[in-house]
């Protein structure tokens, strides 16, 4: 009997047949810093917030960088599955790629590469990943406190959640989380 086929790591199999809470990471092609600088990051950040809202996804945490982003969101309650995640990210990627290519005068250049998603089914894993996403700008050395990075959810989370909830989430350890996040991040995000 043949062994089960291992998905090719650069083209992950998307398993979206169940409604739930998902941790998503997407990266630019060749990890290039297409969204370097506050203006470009702002466009990508606003685009992510808008498209998730338009497609009925409820964001809980997000972090946007020049060459990748992460988010945790609940799939639409009106659906039995999460299949519209692919369509949602396609809209985000097409629109932001067209915008950045027009800005850079590079029509047709591939901007986005792929995305990975994980359905979060265990509470501890979910809470640790919430902390991971909120703290991702600190992990990448961009800020000393997550709420200082304007292109992530940390400041929003700290304003809207109870103090006890914030303290509880921020206590979850993230060192043992297995997340492909070896991205070099441009420290010039404020320029």
Backbone bond lengths (Angstrom), bond angles and torsions (degrees), N, CA, C in turn:
res aa  C-N    CA-C-N  psi(-1)  N-CA   C-N-CA  omega(-1)  CA-C   N-CA-C  phi
1 X - - - 1.440 - - 1.533 108.31 -
2 X 1.341 118.68 128.86 1.458 120.28 -178.15 1.527 111.37 -69.12
3 X 1.344 114.69 150.10 1.458 119.82 177.27 1.517 109.62 -72.46
4 X 1.333 117.24 150.80 1.461 119.42 177.38 1.523 110.29 -60.34
5 X 1.303 115.14 142.17 1.466 121.19 -178.92 1.525 110.13 -71.84
6 X 1.322 116.79 129.80 1.455 122.23 175.91 1.522 108.02 -83.86
7 X 1.339 116.64 127.15 1.464 117.93 179.79 1.529 111.17 -60.05
8 X 1.297 115.75 141.88 1.454 121.28 175.55 1.526 108.19 -62.17
9 X 1.341 120.37 128.59 1.462 121.49 -171.74 1.526 114.24 -64.79
10 X 1.327 118.01 -20.94 1.461 119.33 -179.65 1.520 112.21 -92.05
11 X 1.301 117.95 -4.90 1.461 122.50 176.51 1.523 107.43 -136.75
12 X 1.334 116.04 73.33 1.460 118.48 -174.90 1.525 111.86 -63.31
13 X 1.321 114.87 146.56 1.446 120.75 174.39 1.520 107.59 -74.67
14 X 1.308 117.06 125.22 1.462 121.09 -179.43 1.525 108.92 -89.16
15 X 1.309 116.02 123.25 1.454 122.21 -177.28 1.524 108.47 -111.68
16 X 1.328 114.83 89.59 1.457 120.88 -170.61 1.522 113.43 -119.01
17 X 1.320 117.00 24.21 1.464 120.42 -174.08 1.527 113.70 -80.03
18 X 1.337 117.11 -3.36 1.458 120.86 -176.83 1.526 109.77 -126.35
19 X 1.317 115.27 134.01 1.471 120.45 173.33 1.526 107.79 -65.56
20 X 1.332 117.48 145.40 1.458 119.27 178.85 1.510 112.58 170.61
21 X 1.312 114.18 -162.44 1.458 122.67 178.44 1.520 107.29 -103.92
22 X 1.338 115.88 129.47 1.457 121.58 -173.93 1.517 111.08 -123.24
23 X 1.322 114.11 142.35 1.464 122.92 170.08 1.529 105.71 -102.24
24 X 1.337 117.42 123.50 1.464 122.25 -174.39 1.522 109.88 -124.53
25 X 1.323 115.52 137.35 1.460 122.92 172.22 1.520 107.87 -128.82
26 X 1.321 116.70 133.83 1.461 121.44 174.97 1.517 108.25 -132.19
27 X 1.342 115.57 149.20 1.463 118.93 -179.00 1.516 111.20 -134.22
28 X 1.317 113.58 158.48 1.452 119.82 175.73 1.525 109.23 -76.54
29 X 1.306 114.72 158.76 1.461 121.41 178.10 1.525 108.83 -62.03
30 X 1.303 116.82 129.92 1.467 125.70 -177.30 1.530 112.55 56.14
31 X 1.309 114.88 21.77 1.471 121.93 178.09 1.528 113.16 55.48
32 X 1.314 116.11 30.15 1.462 120.68 179.93 1.527 110.12 -73.01
33 X 1.316 116.00 148.28 1.466 122.66 -175.21 1.527 110.87 -88.17
34 X 1.310 116.60 66.35 1.462 120.86 -179.22 1.525 112.66 -67.46
35 X 1.329 117.46 -25.43 1.459 120.73 -174.38 1.527 111.61 -107.88
36 X 1.313 115.71 39.50 1.464 123.05 179.77 1.533 108.70 -72.88
37 X 1.312 116.09 135.51 1.454 122.08 176.61 1.520 111.87 97.43
38 X 1.330 115.41 155.77 1.461 121.62 -173.92 1.528 112.91 -62.29
39 X 1.327 118.04 -39.17 1.469 119.89 -178.42 1.532 110.48 -63.55
40 X 1.315 116.73 -48.41 1.462 120.58 -177.96 1.523 111.44 -67.50
41 X 1.329 116.01 -43.02 1.461 119.23 177.11 1.525 110.86 -62.19
42 X 1.313 116.22 -38.01 1.465 120.57 178.81 1.519 112.10 -61.88
43 X 1.328 116.83 -41.48 1.458 120.43 178.42 1.527 110.62 -64.04
44 X 1.327 117.33 -46.50 1.461 120.82 179.02 1.532 110.62 -63.57
45 X 1.316 116.72 -42.55 1.459 121.87 179.63 1.529 110.97 -61.00
46 X 1.324 117.21 -50.97 1.471 120.86 178.94 1.527 110.93 -63.18
47 X 1.330 116.53 -37.09 1.458 120.32 178.08 1.515 111.99 -62.16
48 X 1.334 117.08 -43.95 1.460 120.98 178.74 1.527 110.53 -61.85
49 X 1.325 117.04 -45.82 1.463 120.06 -179.74 1.526 111.26 -63.44
50 X 1.322 116.97 -41.17 1.462 120.79 -178.23 1.524 112.22 -69.10
51 X 1.325 117.44 -46.06 1.463 119.86 -174.66 1.527 110.93 -69.66
52 X 1.323 118.32 -37.29 1.463 118.93 177.23 1.523 110.27 -64.20
53 X 1.307 117.06 -39.66 1.460 121.08 176.49 1.534 110.74 -63.65
54 X 1.323 116.67 -46.74 1.467 121.07 -178.96 1.528 112.58 -60.24
55 X 1.317 117.06 -33.43 1.468 121.27 -177.63 1.534 112.99 -94.80
56 X 1.336 117.32 3.93 1.457 120.84 174.99 1.516 115.71 82.42
57 X 1.335 117.81 15.54 1.464 121.04 177.03 1.523 108.42 -87.54
58 X 1.327 117.25 138.86 1.462 122.25 179.51 1.523 109.17 -104.19
59 X 1.329 114.55 107.95 1.463 120.69 -179.67 1.523 111.64 -71.68
60 X 1.321 115.12 141.18 1.460 121.75 173.71 1.514 111.37 -116.51
61 X 1.336 116.54 -31.18 1.468 121.24 -179.96 1.520 107.26 -156.09
62 X 1.349 116.01 146.06 1.454 120.64 177.32 1.521 109.73 -156.55
63 X 1.321 115.23 155.10 1.460 122.47 176.49 1.528 106.91 -151.64
64 X 1.326 116.14 127.52 1.468 122.70 -174.98 1.521 108.89 -119.66
65 X 1.343 115.85 132.20 1.457 122.18 -177.49 1.528 109.79 -131.39
66 X 1.340 118.11 171.63 1.468 120.53 -177.52 1.530 114.94 -60.46
67 X 1.336 117.98 -22.52 1.466 119.07 -176.29 1.530 114.42 -133.43
68 X 1.326 117.41 7.60 1.464 119.93 176.63 1.518 109.73 -168.70
69 X 1.313 114.57 170.15 1.461 119.94 172.24 1.525 109.27 -150.34
70 X 1.325 114.63 160.60 1.461 123.01 175.22 1.521 107.03 -130.92
71 X 1.321 116.27 149.68 1.454 119.47 166.93 1.519 110.43 -155.69
72 X 1.326 113.78 158.26 1.462 122.37 171.75 1.517 105.78 -121.54
73 X 1.332 115.10 129.03 1.462 119.68 -178.44 1.520 110.27 -151.10
74 X 1.330 113.51 156.10 1.460 121.48 174.95 1.523 108.14 -93.56
75 X 1.325 116.35 132.21 1.464 120.16 177.67 1.528 109.56 -66.49
76 X 1.327 116.89 162.20 1.472 120.18 -176.47 1.532 112.26 -57.53
77 X 1.317 115.65 133.89 1.460 120.97 178.50 1.520 112.06 -67.64
78 X 1.318 116.79 -22.74 1.470 120.94 -177.01 1.529 112.75 -78.43
79 X 1.304 117.65 -2.95 1.466 121.24 -177.62 1.520 110.12 -121.38
80 X 1.322 115.96 154.16 1.466 121.30 178.50 1.521 112.48 -87.61
81 X 1.326 117.11 -5.48 1.459 121.33 -175.65 1.522 108.96 -140.13
82 X 1.322 115.53 -174.51 1.467 121.47 179.91 1.525 110.48 -121.83
83 X 1.328 116.84 23.65 1.466 120.28 -175.68 1.523 113.77 -59.85
84 X 1.330 118.26 -26.31 1.464 117.87 -178.65 1.526 113.03 -73.06
85 X 1.332 118.23 -2.96 1.465 120.53 174.70 1.525 110.40 -58.85
86 X 1.309 117.73 -45.47 1.473 121.10 179.47 1.515 111.16 -60.51
87 X 1.330 116.94 -45.28 1.470 120.39 178.76 1.518 111.15 -64.06
88 X 1.322 116.16 -41.72 1.459 121.18 -179.46 1.532 110.55 -60.80
89 X 1.330 116.60 -48.45 1.462 119.41 -179.00 1.521 111.43 -69.35
90 X 1.320 117.04 -30.92 1.463 120.02 175.41 1.525 110.58 -61.42
91 X 1.330 116.55 -44.37 1.472 120.18 177.93 1.521 110.19 -61.29
92 X 1.328 117.14 -47.71 1.466 120.83 179.42 1.518 110.87 -59.54
93 X 1.312 116.93 -46.67 1.463 120.97 -175.62 1.526 111.90 -69.68
94 X 1.309 117.89 -41.02 1.470 120.29 178.72 1.524 110.20 -63.90
95 X 1.328 116.73 -48.86 1.477 119.63 -177.23 1.524 111.92 -64.62
96 X 1.326 117.72 -44.10 1.464 118.92 -178.25 1.535 110.96 -72.37
97 X 1.324 117.49 -32.95 1.473 120.08 177.19 1.521 110.24 -66.90
98 X 1.329 117.23 -43.94 1.472 119.91 178.34 1.518 110.38 -61.09
99 X 1.330 116.70 -42.85 1.466 120.92 -178.32 1.532 110.42 -64.87
100 X 1.332 117.02 -47.93 1.466 120.20 -176.21 1.522 110.40 -68.94
101 X 1.326 117.45 -35.19 1.463 120.12 178.70 1.518 111.70 -70.08
102 X 1.321 116.99 -35.30 1.468 119.35 175.05 1.527 110.10 -66.28
103 X 1.322 116.09 -42.55 1.461 121.40 179.04 1.533 110.95 -61.13
104 X 1.333 116.63 -42.00 1.463 122.11 -177.57 1.530 113.34 -89.26
105 X 1.333 116.56 -1.17 1.473 121.82 -178.46 1.534 110.80 56.42
106 X 1.343 115.26 47.86 1.467 122.22 179.54 1.532 109.38 -131.58
107 X 1.329 117.45 66.34 1.475 119.24 -176.42 1.532 111.96 -59.77
108 X 1.331 114.93 138.33 1.450 120.09 175.94 1.516 115.94 82.48
109 X 1.324 118.29 -5.85 1.468 120.89 179.76 1.526 109.28 -64.07
110 X 1.335 116.45 138.08 1.464 120.28 175.31 1.517 108.36 -74.69
111 X 1.325 115.66 124.61 1.462 121.30 -178.90 1.523 111.07 -104.30
112 X 1.320 117.41 -47.04 1.459 121.87 -176.22 1.515 111.07 -101.24
113 X 1.331 115.15 151.04 1.454 119.56 -178.52 1.517 111.74 -106.72
114 X 1.303 118.22 -67.46 1.450 121.23 -175.44 1.515 108.57 -162.85
115 X 1.313 115.53 179.42 1.458 119.78 173.63 1.519 109.30 -139.27
116 X 1.318 114.10 157.15 1.466 121.86 175.22 1.522 107.13 -124.16
117 X 1.304 115.31 143.17 1.452 119.55 176.32 1.520 109.26 -133.91
118 X 1.311 114.44 150.27 1.460 122.03 174.99 1.514 107.14 -134.33
119 X 1.316 116.34 126.44 1.464 119.43 174.49 1.520 107.17 -79.42
120 X 1.315 115.99 126.53 1.459 122.08 -177.11 1.520 109.04 -90.77
121 X 1.317 115.68 115.98 1.464 120.32 -174.61 1.520 113.52 -115.98
122 X 1.327 118.05 -9.90 1.464 121.56 179.64 1.523 109.00 -116.12
123 X 1.314 116.38 131.99 1.462 120.70 -174.31 1.524 112.72 -57.22
124 X 1.322 118.45 -44.55 1.470 120.36 -178.60 1.526 111.11 -62.86
125 X 1.318 116.85 -40.51 1.460 121.46 177.84 1.525 110.54 -64.04
126 X 1.310 115.77 -43.24 1.467 121.85 178.38 1.526 110.86 -60.96
127 X 1.322 117.09 -49.05 1.468 120.66 -177.99 1.528 112.06 -66.58
128 X 1.322 117.01 -38.57 1.466 119.99 177.07 1.528 110.69 -64.51
129 X 1.316 117.61 -39.49 1.464 120.52 179.06 1.533 112.12 -70.83
130 X 1.330 116.97 -32.32 1.472 118.76 172.48 1.527 109.61 -58.31
131 X 1.321 116.26 -48.09 1.459 120.21 178.38 1.529 110.41 -61.86
132 X 1.313 116.83 -42.84 1.469 121.66 -179.76 1.534 110.85 -56.77
133 X 1.319 117.04 -47.91 1.474 120.09 -178.05 1.524 110.33 -67.82
134 X 1.336 117.11 -46.29 1.472 119.39 178.68 1.536 111.03 -57.09
135 X 1.330 117.23 -38.95 1.462 122.40 -174.43 1.532 113.73 -92.44
136 X 1.318 118.64 6.59 1.461 120.46 -171.22 1.531 113.14 -63.00
137 X 1.307 118.53 -34.79 1.476 120.10 178.42 1.527 110.68 -66.20
138 X 1.323 117.83 -31.64 1.461 121.95 175.71 1.525 108.70 -69.86
139 X 1.339 116.82 -45.33 1.467 121.69 178.74 1.529 110.58 -54.93
140 X 1.326 116.65 -40.34 1.462 121.29 -178.89 1.534 112.99 -82.66
141 X 1.327 117.29 1.05 1.462 121.13 175.72 1.519 114.93 76.44
142 X 1.324 117.80 21.23 1.467 120.46 -178.16 1.521 113.15 -85.24
143 X 1.322 116.92 -30.06 1.462 123.01 -179.45 1.525 108.38 -144.76
144 X 1.316 116.22 161.32 1.467 119.22 176.76 1.522 111.94 -89.48
145 X 1.325 117.27 -23.20 1.470 122.25 176.17 1.529 107.51 -130.42
146 X 1.313 116.32 132.84 1.465 121.56 -173.67 1.524 113.08 -56.63
147 X 1.327 117.36 -35.79 1.472 119.87 -177.59 1.529 113.17 -69.01
148 X 1.326 118.27 -5.27 1.468 122.13 177.26 1.526 112.11 -85.28
149 X 1.313 117.69 -15.46 1.469 121.51 -177.82 1.527 108.46 -90.76
150 X 1.333 117.25 115.70 1.468 119.47 -172.13 1.528 115.56 -74.92
151 X 1.313 118.52 -9.38 1.460 120.71 -175.28 1.526 111.74 -107.81
152 X 1.326 115.03 34.27 1.462 120.71 176.14 1.525 108.53 -144.16
153 X 1.299 114.83 176.01 1.459 121.64 -173.13 1.522 114.76 -90.02
154 X 1.315 119.07 -4.70 1.464 120.75 -171.52 1.533 112.83 -58.11
155 X 1.324 118.87 -48.31 1.473 120.47 -178.69 1.530 110.54 -63.79
156 X 1.337 116.42 -42.30 1.465 120.93 177.43 1.531 110.09 -60.57
157 X 1.331 116.85 -46.81 1.456 122.25 -179.64 1.522 110.49 -58.93
158 X 1.323 117.18 -45.05 1.460 121.07 -178.75 1.526 112.41 -66.79
159 X 1.343 117.13 -29.63 1.474 121.41 177.49 1.526 112.36 -77.24
160 X 1.323 117.70 -35.93 1.464 120.71 -169.70 1.520 114.72 -99.85
161 X 1.313 118.37 -24.33 1.467 120.80 -179.88 1.527 109.42 -91.35
162 X 1.310 115.37 159.26 1.469 119.18 177.01 1.530 109.25 -67.65
163 X 1.314 115.60 155.92 1.462 120.67 178.63 1.521 110.60 -58.05
164 X 1.322 116.80 -39.61 1.467 120.86 179.65 1.526 111.04 -64.26
165 X 1.335 117.26 -40.28 1.469 120.64 179.30 1.520 110.41 -65.59
166 X 1.316 116.74 -45.25 1.471 120.73 179.34 1.521 109.98 -59.01
167 X 1.325 117.40 -49.11 1.469 120.79 179.76 1.523 111.17 -60.55
168 X 1.315 116.20 -41.05 1.470 120.52 -179.26 1.528 111.40 -63.94
169 X 1.334 117.58 -47.54 1.471 121.44 -179.47 1.520 109.89 -64.74
170 X 1.322 117.64 -43.95 1.461 121.16 -176.55 1.525 112.87 -68.87
171 X 1.323 118.35 -13.87 1.464 121.03 176.99 1.534 112.59 -81.29
172 X 1.326 117.57 -16.52 1.462 119.16 -177.98 1.518 110.49 -68.46
173 X 1.322 115.89 131.51 1.466 122.46 179.58 1.519 109.64 -73.31
174 X 1.322 115.99 142.07 1.468 120.79 -178.76 1.524 112.91 -118.75
175 X 1.323 118.13 -6.90 1.468 120.87 -175.15 1.524 112.95 -61.00
176 X 1.318 117.51 -30.73 1.457 120.45 -175.06 1.530 112.85 -94.67
177 X 1.321 117.15 3.27 1.460 120.21 178.06 1.520 108.17 -74.15
178 X 1.303 115.66 131.68 1.466 120.99 178.73 1.531 108.82 -93.86
179 X 1.327 115.17 95.22 1.463 121.74 179.64 1.523 107.64 -127.92
180 X 1.340 117.50 123.64 1.471 118.03 174.32 1.534 108.76 -66.93
181 X 1.325 116.74 98.91 1.467 121.31 -176.23 1.526 109.64 -142.90
182 X 1.313 115.60 50.00 1.456 120.66 178.93 1.534 109.77 -95.45
183 X 1.305 115.92 44.43 1.452 120.58 -178.22 1.520 109.75 -87.07
184 X 1.336 115.72 134.27 1.466 118.42 168.94 1.507 105.71 -78.66
185 X 1.325 115.13 130.75 1.451 119.72 -177.41 1.516 108.99 -113.86
186 X 1.310 115.78 135.20 1.450 122.83 178.71 1.527 109.37 -69.95
187 X 1.298 116.99 119.15 1.466 121.37 -178.95 1.522 112.20 -73.28
188 X 1.311 118.52 -4.66 1.462 122.87 -177.27 1.538 110.46 -92.12
189 X 1.326 118.51 41.08 1.455 121.60 -175.94 1.525 112.93 -68.53
190 X 1.310 117.35 -24.39 1.466 120.68 -175.59 1.522 112.90 -85.50
191 X 1.320 117.59 -8.45 1.474 119.65 -175.71 1.514 112.64 -77.33
